[in-house]
């Protein structure tokens, strides 16, 4: 099973191939941004994603987040 860091590294590599995505500083960590808005970063051995509230609720309800 891949580590959280490996999953994040794969996510970064895949998303940076898109022209609208860039890396940027977000408080204490570098992360992925689209149009200047952060949506993913790595912190304390975890991948942190900004998701719409409905999707986040689904994942929590399924016990996956």
Phi and psi in degrees as a GROMACS rama.xvg file:
@    title "Ramachandran Plot"
@    xaxis  label "Phi"
@    yaxis  label "Psi"
@TYPE xy
-72.5305  148.148  UNK-2
-77.9287  165.161  UNK-3
-60.3901  -38.8785  UNK-4
-63.7678  -42.1533  UNK-5
-64.1188  -41.3985  UNK-6
-62.2333  -43.0275  UNK-7
-65.1635  -43.8692  UNK-8
-59.4682  -40.9056  UNK-9
-64.8185  -42.1112  UNK-10
-60.6488  -46.3523  UNK-11
-60.1839  -48.5403  UNK-12
-59.3608  -43.6507  UNK-13
-66.9563  -44.366  UNK-14
-75.8976  -32.1203  UNK-15
-69.1893  -12.0023  UNK-16
-73.2886  -13.8526  UNK-17
-89.402  132.285  UNK-18
-63.8645  -25.3747  UNK-19
-84.7821  -4.95009  UNK-20
-102.875  139.202  UNK-21
-140.011  166.798  UNK-22
-96.5985  145.038  UNK-23
-156.028  163.579  UNK-24
-82.9611  132.637  UNK-25
-129.839  100.027  UNK-26
53.3434  -88.6554  UNK-27
-112.529  2.43474  UNK-28
-147.32  154.611  UNK-29
-82.6573  145.203  UNK-30
-153.837  178.299  UNK-31
-86.5192  139.755  UNK-32
-134.303  149.883  UNK-33
-129.868  127.822  UNK-34
51.1485  39.3676  UNK-35
79.3519  -0.848133  UNK-36
-106.55  127.499  UNK-37
-71.5404  142.708  UNK-38
-138.846  -8.434  UNK-39
-158.878  139.5  UNK-40
-156.391  170.922  UNK-41
-115.441  128.463  UNK-42
-150.362  132.405  UNK-43
50.5803  49.2572  UNK-44
62.6788  28.6272  UNK-45
-137.423  145.951  UNK-46
-87.5268  125.536  UNK-47
-111.259  125.148  UNK-48
-122.057  142.198  UNK-49
-95.4751  116.53  UNK-50
-121.325  156.529  UNK-51
-59.6867  147.399  UNK-52
-55.023  -40.554  UNK-53
-62.834  -43.6651  UNK-54
-68.2203  -40.903  UNK-55
-60.0895  -42.2361  UNK-56
-61.8797  -39.8679  UNK-57
-60.906  -46.998  UNK-58
-64.1125  -40.5006  UNK-59
-64.6571  -44.5903  UNK-60
-60.4954  -31.7393  UNK-61
-84.4742  -4.61592  UNK-62
75.7268  20.4363  UNK-63
-101.123  -2.3602  UNK-64
